[in-house]
Amino acid sequence: MLGEVLDLFKPSLLHRVFDGTCGGGGHAHALLSQHDEIVHYIANDQDLEALSRAKERLAPFGPKVEFRHSNFSCVPDGPFDGVLLDIGVSSFHVDNPERGFSFMKEGPLDMRMDTTQSLTAADIVNGWDVISLEKVFVEFGGERHAKRAARAIVRARSKKRFVTTHDLSKVIEEVIPRRGKIHGATRIFQALRIAVNRELEVLEESIEKYAHRLSEGGRFVIITFHSGEDRVVKQAFRRLVATEKEFMLVHKKPLVPSRKEYMKNRRSRSAKLRCIERKRG
């Protein structure tokens, strides 16, 4: 949703920007190109590979870009005229089998966005009890066959430890049928990724902190790809607007991808964008 992000920030003078999930630097490059007035752009990401690609792409902008390796929950000092968070897994993660995010390609059962952290998806499926697994699959995946999947995993690991993505997807396929075009392992893998990276917890902890780092007239944009993430953002933004008069919603309803973008990138179909602004004066 690059066009929507640029439109939301277009009316603003962006002197200082925090990009908490810069990835390969796509949004950063576009914003820096559009806003010559930027003097300090913090390009932050917890993925070292992503930061390496971003450094190469953003090299033409020189010292105005500061690169940081950390989770976006590590909130830097403000104020910022713009804050951007693009939550969730990127195409780079999904398409790289060595990262273990997809059941479509065999790779290690990893799913860490920050490869310096210790917890992996393999640790969860091989070590967590059946109740904890079921809870993860329900809360983070919305999987109605969560209990069936959790029990199948515990039975299978008693015979052989899960090592690869295919080890897990084969077990899930046996107990969760395909629903049309949706593979039975889709929601299980999504839930494990969210659990490994503490995505919802980190998001919930961070929103209010970043809102209070905004300068007057500053805008905070968040893109989500999962209903649980969007719910966290919606509730946090509404709470800020209701309890603190200095904030306002830029749009009452989330922006969604245009049909043109959806046809170009099918993975964008679940994206939702919300924006809050700190009022002037």
N, C-alpha and C positions, 0 to 999 in steps of 0.2 A: 504493500500500500504506500509506495514511495510518493506518488502524486498527492495523496491525501496528507501525508506528513509535511511535504513542502508547502502545501496550501495553508495548513494550520500555523506554520511558523512564518509564512511570508509577510504578514503585517508587522512582525516583531523586529526590533533591533536586537540581534543576538550577539552580545559581546562575549558572554561566557556560556558554554553549553556542556552539559554532562550527558554522554551517550553511554548508558550502563551496559548495553549489550551490543557492542559495535560490530561483532561478527567479522565479516570480510571487509567492512568499511563502506558498504553501499550507501546507506543513509548519510554517513559522515561525509563522503565525497560530494554528494548532492547538496547537502546543507552548506558545506564550506564553499562550494562553487557559487551558490546563490547568495550567500551572505558574506561579502567582503569585509564587513565590520567585525567579524569574529576575531578576537585576539587570543582566546584560550578555549580550546576544544579538548575535553577529556574523553579519549576513546578507551573505554573500559571493557574488558571481557575476562571471563574466568577460563576461557579456552586458549591455551598458549598457541595452538595452531592457527586459530582465528586471528589472534593478535599479530602473528607473523605475516599473514596475508594482508591485514589492515595496514601494517607499517609500510609495506611495499606500495599499496594502492594510494596511501595518503602522503607519501614522501614529498610530492610537489608542494604541499602546504607548510612544509618546514617546521620551525619551532613552535608555531601556534598550536600544534597538536601534541598533547601529552598522552602517552600510552600507559595504561595501568592494568596489571594482571590481578584481578580480584573479583569476587562475587559482587554484584551491585548492591548487596546489603551493607557493604562497607561504604557508608555515606561520606563523601568529602565535604569540606566546608564550602558554603555558598558565599554570596548568592549566585544563582544561575538564571539567565534569561530564558533558557530552554532546557528541559530534561526529557530524554527519550529512552524508553524501555521497549524492546521488541522481544517478548517472552516466548520461550519454548525452543524446540529443536529446529535447526536449520537444515536446508537441503544438503549442505556439506556433511553434517553429522549422519543423516539418513543414508546418503549415497556411499559413505565410506564404511565397508564391512568391518574394518579393524576397530571401529568405535563401538560396534555391537548394538546399535540402536534399532536395527530393522531385522525382522524375521525373514525378509525376502532374500537376504544374502547371508551366507554362513560366516561367522566371525566370533571372537571372544564375547562372552556374555558380560559386557562391561557397562556401557551407558553413562559413563561419567563425562560431564561437560568439562569439569576441571580434573584432568588426569593426575593432578598431584594429591587429590583426596584419596582416602583409603577405601571407602565403601563402594562396592560394585553391585550390579544386578545379580551376579553369581553368588555373592555373599548373602543376599536377601533370599533367593530361592533355595539355597542350600542350607541356610541357617535359621530362618525365622519360622516360628510355629504356625500351625494351620490357621489359627484365629487371626494372627497378625497379617498373614498373607491375604486372607479373605477380606479383611478390613481395607487393606491397600487397594485390592481389585475393585471393591465397591466404591470407596471414596474418591479414588483418583482415576478410575477407569469406567465407572458406571456399569460394570459388568454384572449382568443378572445371574450368570452362572459362576459367580465368584467362589462359592463354597465348593462346587464341583471341581473347579480348577485348582484351588488350594489343596484339596485332598489328593488330587491326581499328582500334583507336584511332590507332596510329602511321600506318597507311595513310591514314586519313581526314584526319588533321591535315596531311598533306603537301599536300593539296588546299585545305583550308579550316580555319582555326582554330576550335576549339570555344569558343563564347561562352555558350550557354544550356543549361539542363538538357535541353531537347528535342533539341538538337544531339547530345548524348551518348547519350541514351536511344534515339534512332533507330538509331544505329550499333550499340549493344549488342543491340537487338532483332533485328538481322539475323544475329547470330552466336550468341546464347544464347537457346534456346527457352524459352517459358513452362513452368513446372513446376506444373501444376494451377493454383492461385490465385496462385502466386508469379511475379511478373513477372521477366523475364530480367535487368533492370537493378537489381533489389533489392539483391543482395549487392555489386554494383559501387559503387553509391551509398553503401552502408553503409561499405565499405572506404575510399572516398575521404574521407568525413566523419571517420572515425577517424584517418586519416593527416593531414588538414588540421589537426586540433585536438590531435594527439599524445596521444590519449586514454589508450591503454594505457601509454605511457611515463610520463605524468604520474601516473597512478594507482599504478603500481608504485613510483615514486619517493616517493610521499607517505604510503603506509599506515603504515609503521613510525614515521615522524615523528609522525603524529597519535596513534598508540597511546601513544607516550611523553609526549604532552601531556595524557593523561587524569589526572584526580585519582583517588584511591583510591575504588573503587566506580563510577567513571565508565564509560560505555558508548560504543562507537564503532559506528555503524550505517551500512552501505553497501548501497544498492540498485543493481543492475546490470540491463541489458537485453540483454546480448550475452554469448555463451558465453566469449569471450576475456577480457572484463572479469571475469566471475564466477570464472574460473580464476585470474586474478591475485589476487583477493581471497581465495579459498579457500587458495591456497598461502601467501600472506603471513600470514594469520591462523594457520594451522596451524604455520607456522614460528615465530611469536611464542610460541605456547602450548608448543611443544616445547623451545624454547631458553631461555625466560624464565618462571620459575615464577609471576611476578606476574600473568600473563594467563590468562584462561579463555574458552572458547567458550560463549556463552549457549545456542546450539543447535548440535548436531553437523551437522545438515543445513540447507540454506537454507530459509527460508520462501518460499512462492510465493502468488500471488493466489488468493483464494477464487473459487469458480465465480460467485458473485454479482458480485464486482468484475470478473471477466473478461467477463461478459455486459454489464456496464455500460460497460466500456472495453476493447475488443478489443486495444488497443495494449499492455495490461498483460500479455499472455499469456506473454511471455518474461522477465518480471521475477523476480529472485531477491534475497532480502534476507538478509544475514549480519550477525552482531553479535558483538563481542568485549568483554569487561569486564576492567578492571584490578581485581584483588582488593584487598580491604581488609586492612590490617595487613601 
